[in-house]
Amino acid sequence: MEQFVRAYLLPPALHPAHDALTASQRLALTQQPGLRGSFPGSRNVSDILVLICGHGGRDERCGVMGPLLRAEFVRRLSSVGVCEVLKDAPPADPPSMLHATVAKPGVRVGLISHVGGHKFAGNVIIYIPPSSPAANRLAGKGIWYGRVEPRHVEGIIEETIVGGRVIGELFRGGVGEGSQILRI
């Protein structure tokens, strides 16, 4: 697990506040892309992701709201018809081969563990991969919404997934390529 974290999850560069650290300390806190060879089946995410906090162990709110939101996203995405809701594991084919035969972008909806802020349940993270159509201004970005209710799902699909726009009233944060923090 530690090797995976060092290969993919740590930041590629540190904030200047870390300049006082030794070179070995800075190295331990930054991404080591050379370790990625240890994970030969890994590939970039090529499908839109809708990640919903369903963690009910610490607080019931996400445990109750998460499954409701997941069901509503799947229902609405299937009925809108702008995306293909994918339920199976991604194939091992490279993304270019996969999407050459898919007319609509794929979207995966799933429950994840704690993302923080149970008082903001439902917590939803929408990730639009860089390979999404250029018309989506959020390509390559992850948008975190809080206090999402089933009644908001249709608007999130229309505004964020299809339209590439952030809904300010629900926005909790965001991250762009290169780990830059997004603000509105």
C-alpha positions in Angstrom: 0.0 0.0 0.0 2.8 2.4 0.9 4.4 1.9 -2.5 1.1 2.7 -4.3 0.7 5.9 -2.2 4.2 6.9 -3.2 3.7 6.1 -6.8 0.3 7.8 -7.3 -1.2 9.6 -4.4 1.5 11.9 -2.9 1.8 15.4 -4.5 4.4 15.8 -7.3 5.8 18.9 -5.6 5.5 20.4 -2.1 4.3 23.8 -1.0 7.1 26.3 -0.3 6.2 26.0 3.4 8.1 22.6 3.3 11.4 24.2 2.1 12.9 23.9 5.6 12.7 20.1 5.4 15.8 18.1 4.4 16.0 16.6 0.9 15.3 13.1 2.2 12.2 14.4 4.1 10.9 16.2 1.0 11.5 13.0 -1.1 9.5 10.9 1.4 6.6 13.4 1.0 6.5 13.6 -2.8 5.3 11.3 -5.6 7.8 8.8 -7.0 6.5 8.1 -10.6 9.3 5.5 -11.0 7.4 3.2 -8.7 4.5 3.0 -11.1 6.1 0.1 -12.9 5.2 -2.0 -9.9 1.5 -1.7 -11.0 1.5 -2.9 -14.6 -2.3 -3.0 -14.9 -2.9 0.5 -13.8 -4.2 3.1 -16.3 -5.7 6.6 -16.2 -9.3 7.0 -15.4 -11.3 7.4 -18.6 -14.9 7.3 -17.3 -16.8 10.0 -15.5 -16.9 9.1 -11.8 -19.7 9.9 -9.3 -18.3 9.1 -5.9 -20.8 9.3 -3.0 -19.9 9.0 0.7 -21.7 6.0 2.1 -19.8 5.6 5.3 -22.2 4.9 8.1 -19.8 3.7 10.8 -19.0 7.1 12.3 -22.2 8.9 11.5 -25.5 7.6 10.2 -26.1 10.6 7.9 -23.8 9.4 5.0 -24.8 5.8 5.6 -28.4 6.7 5.1 -28.1 9.3 2.3 -25.3 7.6 0.3 -27.4 4.6 -1.0 -30.3 6.9 -1.7 -28.1 9.2 -3.8 -26.5 6.3 -5.6 -29.8 4.9 -6.6 -31.0 8.3 -7.8 -27.9 9.0 -9.8 -28.1 5.6 -11.6 -31.8 6.1 -12.2 -31.5 9.7 -13.6 -28.3 9.0 -15.6 -30.0 6.0 -17.2 -33.1 8.0 -18.1 -31.4 11.1 -19.4 -29.4 9.1 -21.9 -26.4 11.4 -22.3 -24.1 8.9 -20.6 -23.8 5.2 -20.5 -24.0 4.0 -16.9 -21.3 1.4 -16.5 -21.7 -1.4 -13.9 -18.9 -3.8 -14.7 -15.2 -3.4 -13.9 -13.3 -1.4 -16.5 -11.8 -3.6 -19.2 -8.0 -4.0 -19.4 -8.0 -2.4 -22.9 -6.4 1.0 -23.2 -8.9 3.9 -23.0 -8.4 4.8 -26.6 -9.6 1.3 -27.7 -12.4 1.3 -25.2 -13.9 4.6 -26.2 -13.5 4.0 -29.9 -16.6 1.9 -29.8 -18.7 3.8 -27.2 -20.9 6.6 -28.6 -21.7 8.1 -25.2 -19.3 8.8 -22.4 -19.2 6.2 -19.7 -20.1 7.1 -16.1 -19.5 5.0 -13.0 -21.5 5.6 -9.8 -20.3 4.2 -6.5 -20.2 4.5 -2.8 -16.9 5.3 -1.1 -15.7 5.6 2.5 -15.5 8.7 4.6 -14.6 12.0 2.8 -15.0 14.3 5.7 -17.8 16.4 7.0 -20.7 14.2 7.9 -22.7 17.3 8.7 -22.6 18.0 5.0 -24.2 14.7 4.0 -24.7 13.8 1.2 -21.1 14.3 0.1 -20.7 13.7 -3.7 -17.5 14.0 -5.7 -17.9 14.3 -9.5 -14.7 13.6 -11.5 -14.7 14.5 -15.2 -11.6 12.9 -16.8 -9.3 14.9 -19.1 -10.4 12.7 -22.0 -13.9 14.1 -21.8 -15.2 16.2 -24.7 -13.5 19.6 -24.9 -16.9 21.2 -24.4 -16.9 20.2 -20.7 -14.9 23.0 -19.0 -14.5 20.7 -16.0 -12.5 18.0 -17.8 -9.6 16.9 -15.6 -11.3 18.3 -12.5 -12.9 16.8 -9.4 -15.8 18.8 -7.9 -16.9 18.1 -4.3 -20.5 18.9 -3.4 -22.1 18.7 0.1 -25.6 18.7 1.5 -26.8 16.9 -1.7 -30.3 15.5 -1.6 -32.0 13.2 -4.2 -33.9 16.3 -5.5 -30.5 17.8 -6.5 -29.3 14.9 -8.6 -31.0 15.9 -11.9 -29.5 19.4 -11.7 -26.0 18.0 -10.9 -26.2 15.8 -14.0 -27.4 18.7 -16.2 -25.2 21.4 -14.9 -21.9 19.6 -13.9 -21.7 16.3 -15.7 -23.2 17.6 -19.0 -22.8 21.3 -18.9 -19.4 21.6 -17.2 -20.6 24.1 -14.6 -20.2 24.2 -10.8 -23.3 24.6 -8.6 -22.2 27.3 -6.1 -24.8 26.5 -3.5 -23.6 22.9 -3.1 -19.8 23.4 -3.8 -17.5 22.3 -1.0 -14.3 22.3 -2.9 -12.5 21.0 -6.0 -9.2 19.9 -7.4 -7.7 20.3 -10.8 -5.0 18.5 -12.7 -1.7 18.9 -10.9 -3.6 19.0 -7.5 -4.4 22.7 -7.7 -7.2 23.7 -5.4 -10.3 25.1 -7.2 -12.4 28.0 -5.8 -15.4 29.7 -7.1 
